[in-house]
Amino acid sequence: MSAPSEFMDRFHASLEAYVWGSPHDSQVMRDAHPEWEVDPARLAIYGEFIPQYLADTLEALFSAARSLLAPEDWDPLCKRYYRLRTSRHYEINHLAYDFPDWLRKQPEGSEVAADVALFELSRHQVFVDPTEIPTEVEVLSVNPTLTTLQLGHHVCRWAKARSEGEDGEAGQETAEDEPAPAPEPGTELVLLWRHPETLFANYWAAFPRTLLALKIVLESIPLEEAAAAGGVDPDEIRTVIEEAVEHGLLLRPSS
């Protein structure tokens, strides 16, 4: 009998040949392991399940990006991406971590769909970020899960409107056989962070006053001094800071 490591090497090689080469014909696996007594119909389930598993992962992570593509383009994209052998990580969502950059290079893709996909992936990564958010801070502090993302389209406003549309409050209906309206082009700096209480991945488009408020907190600059240097009313910065605290972007001492 082969050593366990030799058997597993042989097993994985035969599984790849089966799943990626002939997912509708389990004879490949049975030929590689003649010692097995296996029901072909039962084995064939895996040939169908594994590619569909990845397709479901892509749909779950990139539903907004998918809405921007022609419906007939999505399945071929999934199949081509699957053939890159991306499904090697034990954590399901890692199967799709290269998708936004890959999508940007595909003929069916577009810069706007790739930007939206990158935004969706970044929200997911902030959501699963293991960084602990302190329950108590001594001074006003920036949420340690904060990350930034530079995009070439105004995705934040578009994503907000799309979310409200899905909740039945607003948004624009689109026929199922047509791509959804896309975000408008334009440089956008996105702030993403995990809320310390709700644990949702929040996002804002960064405006000058938002960045000034973050600078004040990060560098411990007196608010009035920073406002004067930036030619901004101090009360406007105070309002931004209060909103940032409310949304969990900034953490305030309890007393």
C-alpha positions as CSV (number, residue, x, y, z in Angstrom):
1,M,0.0,0.0,0.0
2,S,1.3,3.5,-0.8
3,A,2.4,5.8,2.0
4,P,-0.2,8.4,3.0
5,S,1.7,11.2,1.3
6,E,2.1,9.3,-1.9
7,F,-1.6,8.4,-2.0
8,M,-2.7,12.0,-1.3
9,D,-0.4,13.3,-4.1
10,R,-1.9,10.8,-6.5
11,F,-5.4,11.5,-5.2
12,H,-5.0,15.3,-5.7
13,A,-3.5,14.9,-9.2
14,S,-6.4,12.6,-10.3
15,L,-8.9,15.0,-8.7
16,E,-7.6,17.9,-10.6
17,A,-7.6,15.9,-13.9
18,Y,-11.2,15.0,-13.2
19,V,-12.7,18.3,-12.0
20,W,-10.8,20.6,-14.4
21,G,-10.6,18.2,-17.3
22,S,-13.7,16.1,-17.4
23,P,-16.2,17.1,-14.7
24,H,-19.0,15.2,-16.4
25,D,-17.0,11.9,-16.7
26,S,-16.0,10.3,-13.5
27,Q,-14.1,7.5,-15.4
28,V,-10.9,9.6,-15.0
29,M,-11.0,9.2,-11.3
30,R,-12.0,5.5,-11.5
31,D,-9.1,4.8,-13.9
32,A,-6.7,6.5,-11.5
33,H,-7.9,4.4,-8.6
34,P,-8.9,1.0,-9.9
35,E,-8.9,-0.3,-6.3
36,W,-12.0,1.7,-5.5
37,E,-15.5,0.4,-5.5
38,V,-17.5,3.6,-6.1
39,D,-20.9,4.5,-7.4
40,P,-20.1,6.6,-10.6
41,A,-23.3,8.7,-10.1
42,R,-22.2,9.6,-6.5
43,L,-18.7,10.5,-7.6
44,A,-20.0,12.6,-10.4
45,I,-21.6,14.9,-7.9
46,Y,-18.2,16.3,-7.1
47,G,-17.5,17.2,-10.7
48,E,-20.5,19.4,-10.7
49,F,-20.3,20.7,-7.1
50,I,-16.8,22.1,-7.0
51,P,-17.1,24.5,-10.0
52,Q,-20.6,25.6,-8.8
53,Y,-19.1,26.2,-5.4
54,L,-16.7,28.7,-6.8
55,A,-19.4,30.3,-8.9
56,D,-21.6,30.8,-5.9
57,T,-18.7,32.4,-4.0
58,L,-18.1,34.9,-6.8
59,E,-21.8,35.7,-6.9
60,A,-22.0,36.2,-3.1
61,L,-18.9,38.5,-3.0
62,F,-19.4,40.4,-6.3
63,S,-23.2,40.8,-6.8
64,A,-22.8,44.5,-7.4
65,A,-20.1,44.1,-10.0
66,R,-22.1,41.3,-11.7
67,S,-25.0,43.7,-12.0
68,L,-22.9,45.9,-14.3
69,L,-22.1,43.1,-16.8
70,A,-24.3,41.6,-19.5
71,P,-26.0,38.5,-18.0
72,E,-24.7,36.3,-20.7
73,D,-21.1,37.3,-19.9
74,W,-21.1,36.2,-16.2
75,D,-21.0,32.4,-16.6
76,P,-18.2,32.3,-19.1
77,L,-16.2,34.7,-16.8
78,C,-16.7,32.3,-13.8
79,K,-15.6,29.3,-15.8
80,R,-12.5,31.0,-17.1
81,Y,-11.6,32.3,-13.6
82,Y,-12.2,28.9,-12.2
83,R,-9.6,27.4,-14.6
84,L,-6.9,29.5,-12.9
85,R,-7.0,26.9,-10.1
86,T,-7.9,29.6,-7.6
87,S,-9.8,27.2,-5.3
88,R,-6.9,26.0,-3.2
89,H,-7.3,27.9,0.0
90,Y,-9.2,26.3,2.9
91,E,-11.2,29.6,3.5
92,I,-14.0,29.8,1.0
93,N,-13.8,33.6,0.3
94,H,-10.1,33.4,-0.5
95,L,-11.2,31.6,-3.7
96,A,-12.1,35.0,-5.2
97,Y,-9.5,37.4,-3.8
98,D,-7.8,37.8,-7.2
99,F,-11.0,38.3,-9.1
100,P,-11.1,42.2,-9.3
101,D,-7.6,42.5,-10.9
102,W,-8.3,39.6,-13.1
103,L,-11.7,41.0,-14.2
104,R,-10.0,44.3,-15.2
105,K,-8.1,42.4,-17.9
106,Q,-11.0,40.5,-19.4
107,P,-12.7,41.5,-22.6
108,E,-16.1,41.2,-20.9
109,G,-14.9,43.2,-18.0
110,S,-14.6,47.0,-17.6
111,E,-12.8,49.5,-15.4
112,V,-16.0,50.4,-13.6
113,A,-17.0,46.7,-13.0
114,A,-13.5,46.0,-11.7
115,D,-13.6,49.1,-9.4
116,V,-16.9,47.9,-8.0
117,A,-15.5,44.4,-7.5
118,L,-12.5,45.8,-5.7
119,F,-14.8,47.9,-3.5
120,E,-16.9,44.8,-2.6
121,L,-13.8,42.7,-1.9
122,S,-12.4,45.5,0.3
123,R,-15.6,45.6,2.3
124,H,-15.5,41.9,2.8
125,Q,-11.8,42.0,3.9
126,V,-12.6,44.8,6.4
127,F,-15.5,42.7,7.7
128,V,-13.3,39.6,8.3
129,D,-10.2,41.6,9.5
130,P,-9.1,39.9,12.8
131,T,-7.8,43.2,14.2
132,E,-9.4,43.9,17.6
133,I,-11.1,47.2,18.1
134,P,-10.5,48.4,21.7
135,T,-13.5,48.8,23.9
136,E,-11.9,51.6,25.8
137,V,-9.5,54.3,24.6
138,E,-7.7,57.1,26.6
139,V,-7.9,59.7,23.9
140,L,-9.9,60.2,20.7
141,S,-8.6,57.6,18.3
142,V,-9.0,56.3,14.8
143,N,-10.6,52.9,14.4
144,P,-7.7,50.4,13.8
145,T,-9.6,48.6,11.1
146,L,-9.6,51.7,8.9
147,T,-8.3,51.1,5.4
148,T,-8.4,53.3,2.3
149,L,-9.1,52.5,-1.4
150,Q,-8.4,54.7,-4.4
151,L,-11.0,54.2,-7.2
152,G,-11.6,55.8,-10.6
153,H,-15.4,55.9,-10.1
154,H,-17.8,57.4,-7.5
155,V,-18.7,54.0,-6.1
156,C,-19.8,55.0,-2.6
157,R,-22.8,57.1,-3.6
158,W,-23.8,54.4,-6.2
159,A,-23.4,51.6,-3.6
160,K,-25.5,53.5,-1.1
161,A,-28.3,54.1,-3.7
162,R,-28.2,50.4,-4.8
163,S,-28.4,49.3,-1.2
164,E,-31.4,51.5,-0.6
165,G,-33.0,50.2,-3.8
166,E,-32.6,46.6,-2.6
167,D,-34.4,47.6,0.7
168,G,-37.3,49.1,-1.3
169,E,-36.6,52.7,-0.3
170,A,-35.0,54.1,-3.5
171,G,-32.9,53.1,-6.5
172,Q,-33.5,52.4,-10.1
173,E,-35.1,49.3,-11.4
174,T,-33.3,47.5,-14.3
175,A,-34.6,44.7,-16.5
176,E,-33.0,41.4,-15.7
177,D,-31.5,41.1,-19.2
178,E,-29.8,44.5,-19.0
179,P,-26.7,45.7,-17.0
180,A,-27.4,48.1,-14.2
181,P,-26.6,51.8,-14.4
182,A,-22.9,52.2,-13.5
183,P,-21.2,54.6,-11.1
184,E,-20.0,57.9,-12.6
185,P,-16.3,58.2,-13.5
186,G,-14.1,60.3,-11.2
187,T,-11.4,59.9,-8.6
188,E,-12.7,58.7,-5.2
189,L,-10.8,58.0,-2.0
190,V,-12.9,55.5,0.0
191,L,-12.6,55.0,3.7
192,L,-13.6,51.5,5.0
193,W,-13.8,50.3,8.6
194,R,-15.6,47.8,10.8
195,H,-18.1,49.3,13.3
196,P,-17.1,48.4,16.8
197,E,-20.7,47.6,17.9
198,T,-22.6,46.5,14.8
199,L,-19.5,44.9,13.3
200,F,-20.7,46.0,9.8
201,A,-18.1,47.1,7.3
202,N,-18.9,50.8,6.9
203,Y,-17.7,53.1,4.1
204,W,-17.4,56.8,3.3
205,A,-16.1,58.8,0.4
206,A,-13.3,60.9,1.9
207,F,-13.9,64.6,1.6
208,P,-11.3,67.3,2.6
209,R,-13.0,68.0,5.9
210,T,-13.1,64.2,6.7
211,L,-9.4,64.0,6.0
212,L,-8.7,67.1,8.1
213,A,-10.6,65.5,11.0
214,L,-8.6,62.3,10.7
215,K,-5.3,64.3,10.5
216,I,-6.3,66.2,13.7
217,V,-6.9,62.9,15.6
218,L,-3.9,61.0,14.2
219,E,-1.4,63.8,14.8
220,S,-3.0,65.3,17.9
221,I,-3.3,68.7,16.4
222,P,-5.4,71.3,18.2
223,L,-8.7,71.6,16.4
224,E,-8.8,75.4,16.2
225,E,-5.2,75.5,14.9
226,A,-5.9,72.9,12.2
227,A,-9.1,74.6,11.2
228,A,-7.4,78.0,10.9
229,A,-4.6,76.5,8.8
230,G,-7.1,74.9,6.5
231,G,-9.4,77.9,6.3
232,V,-12.3,75.9,7.8
233,D,-14.9,76.8,10.4
234,P,-14.0,74.8,13.6
235,D,-17.6,73.9,14.1
236,E,-17.6,72.1,10.7
237,I,-14.8,70.0,11.9
238,R,-16.5,69.3,15.2
239,T,-19.6,68.1,13.2
240,V,-17.4,65.8,11.1
241,I,-15.8,64.4,14.2
242,E,-19.2,63.8,15.9
243,E,-20.4,62.0,12.8
244,A,-17.2,59.9,12.6
245,V,-17.7,58.9,16.3
246,E,-21.3,58.0,15.7
247,H,-20.4,55.7,12.8
248,G,-17.5,54.1,14.6
249,L,-14.7,55.6,12.4
250,L,-13.4,57.4,15.5
251,L,-13.3,56.0,19.0
252,R,-14.0,58.3,21.9
253,P,-13.0,57.8,25.6
254,S,-16.0,56.8,27.7
255,S,-15.4,59.6,30.1
